[in-house]
Amino acid sequence: MDDFTRIETFIKVAEVGSFSAAARCTDSSISSVARQVQSLEEELGIRLLNRSTRSLSLTEPGRMFYDRACAIARDLSNAKSEATSFQDSVKGVLRILLRVSTGTTIVPALPRLLAQYPELSFDISLTDERLDLVANNIDVAVWMGHIPDAEIVARRLSPSQRIVCASPKYFAQKGLPERPEELEGHNCLLYSARSYSNVWGFAKNDDRQEIKVRGNLRSDNGSVLLSAALADLGIIMVHEWMVRTPLTDGKLVRVLSDYSVSPKAGDAELYAVYPSSRGLSRKVRIFIDFLVELFHGQDVQPEVAGLSSVAPLNGPLR
């Protein structure tokens, strides 16, 4: 018998807690399962399992060997899955978890992907909560911020680039701010999620300044603030990918573009993530590549010098 067969048998025994249960799971005899584990122990020169008449348990070296063996088995399974995925057709349901603010950017672009892969379908949920991807049967999620989980594979979609903008009608009524401190006289729409405040940061060269802004609308939902800005209510600081279409259509105008802006220190980046335990299927790979192109492949409208120059960008979005 080969080494990996014995290791797989040992993993199964450790998981189910008995030779008989492992034999049922692997469609083998109890004696065959016991011999494989014993052979592995003899080769290693250590006892992997504590045996009693009622149960089995891992010894200390058995636990160490089990953890490493599981990681190797998972890596091998992922390698096989990724290799064979190149022959798979792209079809079936892709279960996706999106941050609420990304839905208005990703969903309108899906027809482009479906035109290439018409047999693909989507089951999309929106939440800013980081759910357990495996327990909730999620194939791909879009998360923001630090990814600390070693069981998650992450690919960056967008740097943390924010811009300041409002509608042409608002600026026609209130004027265009030319310096950050002029925002103190404007109605600024504020993001009220945890760890955010009414202080906006602006950096230019080596100079950084913080401006305390105020306004008549707060929300913990970026889409609400965007809708308010489109309704001429005030100025927003927003992820640039959220406003590419309204900037292009001339519904919003960017200001203070020569500053790097952020609502707080250490602002968060956007990632596509998937569980490492599942490997990278072809449909997941294609969808993540689509997201990377979507978030990286377009430019932001430059700031206009005055309202007379407010116009859509030339050419289609790429």
C-alpha positions as MATLAB code, in Angstrom:
seq = 'MDDFTRIETFIKVAEVGSFSAAARCTDSSISSVARQVQSLEEELGIRLLNRSTRSLSLTEPGRMFYDRACAIARDLSNAKSEATSFQDSVKGVLRILLRVSTGTTIVPALPRLLAQYPELSFDISLTDERLDLVANNIDVAVWMGHIPDAEIVARRLSPSQRIVCASPKYFAQKGLPERPEELEGHNCLLYSARSYSNVWGFAKNDDRQEIKVRGNLRSDNGSVLLSAALADLGIIMVHEWMVRTPLTDGKLVRVLSDYSVSPKAGDAELYAVYPSSRGLSRKVRIFIDFLVELFHGQDVQPEVAGLSSVAPLNGPLR';
ca = [
       0.000    0.000    0.000;
       1.258    3.537   -0.762;
       2.087    6.118    1.878;
      -0.773    8.438    1.054;
      -3.398    5.685    1.309;
      -2.174    4.902    4.828;
      -2.172    8.588    5.762;
      -5.701    9.077    4.417;
      -6.862    6.050    6.402;
      -5.234    7.384    9.573;
      -6.915   10.790    9.056;
     -10.300    9.114    8.680;
      -9.792    7.008   11.823;
      -8.827   10.119   13.802;
     -11.880   11.982   12.501;
     -14.503    9.304   13.212;
     -12.903    7.845   16.357;
     -12.892    4.111   15.570;
     -11.578    1.537   13.112;
     -15.068    0.221   12.415;
     -16.513    3.634   11.534;
     -13.488    4.397    9.334;
     -13.935    1.036    7.584;
     -17.546    1.915    6.785;
     -16.575    5.342    5.460;
     -13.825    3.955    3.205;
     -15.651    0.768    2.176;
     -12.847   -1.358    3.655;
     -12.613   -4.087    6.260;
     -11.844   -3.283    9.881;
      -8.704   -5.438    9.753;
      -7.464   -3.588    6.662;
      -7.924   -0.207    8.322;
      -6.175   -1.370   11.506;
      -3.241   -2.838    9.530;
      -2.727    0.420    7.617;
      -2.578    2.485   10.784;
      -0.295   -0.031   12.484;
       1.997   -0.069    9.454;
       2.220    3.712    9.556;
       3.043    3.660   13.260;
       5.760    1.036   12.735;
       7.357    3.068    9.972;
       7.320    6.242   12.072;
       8.409    4.434   15.216;
       5.748    6.145   17.347;
       2.254    5.407   18.584;
      -0.257    7.666   16.857;
      -3.384    6.417   18.612;
      -4.280    5.491   22.157;
      -6.406    2.350   21.940;
      -8.984    1.172   24.448;
     -11.865   -1.281   24.231;
     -14.314    1.586   23.811;
     -12.551    4.345   21.888;
      -9.482    5.677   20.143;
      -7.757    8.977   20.822;
      -4.740   10.743   19.392;
      -1.443   10.725   21.265;
       0.503   13.970   21.432;
       2.742   13.050   18.427;
      -0.387   11.642   16.781;
      -2.096   15.024   17.068;
       0.927   16.774   15.533;
       1.086   14.246   12.709;
      -2.675   14.501   12.139;
      -2.576   18.321   11.803;
       0.273   18.222    9.291;
      -1.241   15.305    7.378;
      -4.583   17.127    7.060;
      -2.835   20.193    5.648;
      -0.980   18.045    3.095;
      -4.163   16.198    2.115;
      -6.007   19.502    1.686;
      -3.204   20.946   -0.457;
      -3.172   17.866   -2.663;
      -6.939   17.983   -3.066;
      -6.775   21.673   -3.997;
      -3.975   21.015   -6.490;
      -6.027   18.303   -8.184;
      -9.102   20.527   -8.236;
      -7.243   23.471   -9.721;
      -5.577   21.316  -12.387;
      -8.795   19.615  -13.493;
     -10.755   22.901  -13.419;
      -9.102   23.957  -16.672;
     -11.158   21.296  -18.424;
     -14.388   22.191  -16.632;
     -17.109   24.092  -18.425;
     -18.146   27.313  -16.714;
     -21.702   26.607  -15.657;
     -23.861   26.214  -12.586;
     -24.621   28.455   -9.635;
     -21.971   30.739   -8.148;
     -22.886   31.721   -4.587;
     -21.597   35.217   -3.893;
     -21.534   37.398   -0.792;
     -21.077   41.115   -1.500;
     -20.600   44.132    0.698;
     -23.688   46.304    0.387;
     -21.765   49.195   -1.157;
     -20.270   47.024   -3.917;
     -23.583   45.745   -5.264;
     -24.281   48.795   -7.403;
     -20.850   48.441   -9.034;
     -20.749   44.669   -9.569;
     -24.339   43.738  -10.446;
     -24.750   46.144  -13.419;
     -21.560   44.668  -14.942;
     -22.715   41.018  -14.741;
     -24.302   40.986  -18.237;
     -20.780   41.295  -19.698;
     -19.721   38.139  -17.857;
     -22.922   36.286  -18.748;
     -22.437   37.133  -22.414;
     -19.224   35.079  -22.259;
     -20.549   32.330  -19.986;
     -24.322   32.018  -20.516;
     -24.579   28.800  -18.479;
     -23.373   30.558  -15.343;
     -25.913   31.788  -12.777;
     -25.589   33.754   -9.551;
     -27.006   33.559   -6.049;
     -26.098   36.915   -4.487;
     -26.442   38.070   -0.882;
     -25.585   41.533    0.425;
     -24.130   42.099    3.883;
     -21.241   43.931    5.507;
     -20.900   41.113    8.046;
     -18.053   38.634    7.569;
     -19.916   35.344    7.534;
     -18.287   31.916    7.705;
     -17.887   31.118    4.002;
     -17.773   27.344    4.411;
     -20.679   27.103    6.844;
     -22.803   29.342    4.618;
     -21.765   27.593    1.391;
     -20.322   30.765   -0.149;
     -18.050   30.409   -3.192;
     -16.752   33.995   -3.340;
     -17.144   37.023   -1.075;
     -16.101   40.658   -1.327;
     -14.662   41.908    1.968;
     -13.093   45.167    3.052;
     -10.179   45.550    5.403;
      -7.546   43.296    6.915;
      -7.795   39.558    6.123;
      -6.396   37.763    9.190;
      -7.802   34.283    8.542;
      -5.263   31.771    7.236;
      -8.149   29.643    5.915;
      -9.133   32.431    3.510;
      -7.454   33.198    0.172;
      -7.681   36.897   -0.711;
      -6.998   38.880   -3.877;
      -6.951   42.654   -3.736;
      -9.512   44.364   -5.946;
      -8.984   48.002   -5.148;
      -6.701   50.183   -3.073;
      -8.309   52.428   -0.509;
      -8.835   55.403   -2.817;
     -11.557   57.832   -1.833;
     -12.687   60.962   -3.599;
     -14.812   63.973   -2.692;
     -17.741   64.804   -4.945;
     -21.277   66.182   -5.218;
     -23.836   66.924   -7.906;
     -23.467   69.792  -10.386;
     -26.696   71.333   -9.029;
     -25.341   71.351   -5.485;
     -22.122   73.053   -6.583;
     -24.085   75.534   -8.696;
     -25.923   76.577   -5.555;
     -23.112   76.392   -2.989;
     -19.928   76.874   -5.010;
     -16.921   74.621   -5.632;
     -14.545   74.158   -2.656;
     -10.966   74.764   -3.745;
      -9.272   73.982   -0.417;
     -10.170   71.364    2.206;
     -10.937   73.968    4.871;
     -13.709   75.364    2.666;
     -15.677   72.167    3.321;
     -16.509   73.579    6.757;
     -19.043   75.796    5.015;
     -20.669   72.954    3.051;
     -23.257   70.285    3.808;
     -21.182   67.108    4.059;
     -22.892   63.717    4.114;
     -21.319   61.588    6.831;
     -20.615   57.883    7.113;
     -21.579   56.832   10.626;
     -20.338   53.234   10.905;
     -18.221   52.255   13.902;
     -14.757   53.893   14.056;
     -15.777   56.693   11.673;
     -16.248   60.317   12.729;
     -16.980   63.725   11.232;
     -13.270   64.358   10.606;
     -12.019   64.026    7.021;
      -8.281   63.728    6.325;
      -6.500   65.389    3.391;
      -2.862   64.828    2.403;
      -0.784   66.648   -0.201;
       2.956   66.165   -0.533;
       4.125   65.870    3.090;
       1.325   67.974    4.514;
      -1.722   66.378    6.155;
      -4.685   68.210    7.588;
      -7.860   67.101    9.272;
     -11.085   68.960    8.649;
     -14.101   68.719   10.932;
     -17.122   68.647    8.646;
     -20.844   68.701    9.361;
     -24.069   67.988    7.537;
     -27.743   67.155    7.882;
     -27.496   63.461    6.958;
     -25.581   60.553    8.498;
     -25.806   56.879    7.539;
     -23.910   53.637    8.079;
     -24.706   52.690    4.473;
     -22.620   54.122    1.652;
     -25.400   53.590   -0.896;
     -27.708   55.841    1.143;
     -25.108   58.611    1.122;
     -24.578   58.197   -2.610;
     -28.320   58.455   -3.269;
     -28.414   61.642   -1.182;
     -25.525   63.159   -3.133;
     -27.223   62.324   -6.434;
     -30.316   64.062   -5.063;
     -28.284   67.301   -4.671;
     -28.229   67.123   -0.873;
     -24.521   67.579   -0.243;
     -20.878   66.468   -0.587;
     -19.690   62.908    0.002;
     -16.326   61.273    0.531;
     -16.684   57.932   -1.211;
     -14.746   55.025   -2.714;
     -13.949   56.009   -6.277;
     -15.261   52.699   -7.647;
     -18.711   53.498   -6.262;
     -19.109   56.619   -8.385;
     -17.466   55.833  -11.720;
     -20.750   55.730  -13.601;
     -22.277   58.909  -12.110;
     -18.972   60.729  -12.696;
     -18.903   59.545  -16.293;
     -22.551   60.501  -16.791;
     -21.959   63.951  -15.358;
     -24.291   63.359  -12.417;
     -21.468   63.950   -9.939;
     -18.448   66.238  -10.023;
     -15.165   65.517   -8.272;
     -13.378   68.249   -6.294;
     -10.059   68.508   -4.432;
      -8.538   65.862   -6.694;
      -4.970   66.947   -5.939;
      -5.382   65.641   -2.371;
      -5.337   62.105   -1.052;
      -8.421   61.828    1.112;
      -9.682   59.424    3.765;
     -12.326   59.447    6.499;
      -9.955   57.808    8.990;
      -6.368   56.599    9.366;
      -5.622   53.186    7.908;
      -8.575   53.186    5.543;
      -9.512   49.750    4.215;
      -8.842   48.042    0.902;
     -11.261   45.801   -1.011;
     -10.653   42.051   -1.525;
     -12.242   39.084   -3.260;
     -11.964   36.076   -0.945;
     -12.732   32.370   -1.062;
     -12.173   29.429    1.316;
      -8.751   27.822    0.906;
     -10.263   24.439    1.768;
     -12.217   24.362   -1.499;
      -9.435   25.204   -3.899;
      -9.923   27.468   -6.892;
     -12.531   26.173   -9.336;
     -12.618   27.578  -12.839;
     -15.873   29.494  -12.328;
     -14.501   31.067   -9.134;
     -11.264   31.986  -10.919;
     -13.161   33.535  -13.819;
     -15.402   35.545  -11.510;
     -12.470   36.872   -9.468;
     -10.604   37.806  -12.671;
     -13.767   39.621  -13.770;
     -13.839   41.557  -10.479;
     -10.163   42.501  -10.770;
     -10.744   43.859  -14.270;
     -13.891   45.663  -13.162;
     -12.247   47.444  -10.237;
      -8.850   48.094  -11.829;
      -9.720   48.708  -15.452;
     -11.357   52.110  -15.267;
     -10.189   55.598  -14.594;
     -11.722   58.238  -12.365;
     -13.034   61.444  -13.887;
     -10.622   64.319  -13.318;
     -11.705   67.308  -11.326;
     -13.452   70.027  -13.315;
     -12.305   73.616  -13.099;
     -15.821   75.019  -13.095;
     -19.429   74.105  -13.685;
     -19.256   75.106  -17.343;
     -16.804   72.234  -17.903;
     -18.945   69.522  -16.294;
     -19.326   66.833  -18.964;
     -19.081   63.068  -19.313;
     -15.702   61.546  -19.987;
     -15.026   60.790  -23.609;
     -15.253   57.123  -24.615;
     -16.831   54.122  -22.968;
     -15.824   52.651  -19.679;
     -13.357   49.853  -20.222;
];
